[in-house]
Amino acid sequence: MPIYEYICEDCQTHFEKIVLNKTQEIACPKCAGKKNTLQLSVFSAANGTSNGASAKSSGGFSAEAAIAAAADAAATEPS
């Protein structure tokens, strides 16, 4: 069961929801609005060492921060 991140277009609330099927209607937990935007999710990945270490989280790096970092990188990239 994947967990998706959303932003409500009515009240701008950020929330996560476990989605059982793609046809499930998603409602904002704050205002019950049905107009939600699916956000880019950040996930953890293995660190690449061969000592059997488990995957490490991204250290609290949120999807919102990832989007902001990508926008900053695009803005400072030379043409």
Stockholm file with secondary structure:
# STOCKHOLM 1.0

chainA/1-79         MPIYEYICEDCQTHFEKIVLNKTQEIACPKCAGKKNTLQLSVFSAANGTSNGASAKSSGGFSAEAAIAAAADAAATEPS
#=GR chainA/1-79 SS CCEEEEEETTTCCEEEEECSSTTCCCCCTTTCCSCEEECCCCCCBCCCCSSCCCCBCCSSCCHHHHHHHHHHHHHHSCC
#=GC SS_cons        CCEEEEEETTTCCEEEEECSSTTCCCCCTTTCCSCEEECCCCCCBCCCCSSCCCCBCCSSCCHHHHHHHHHHHHHHSCC
//
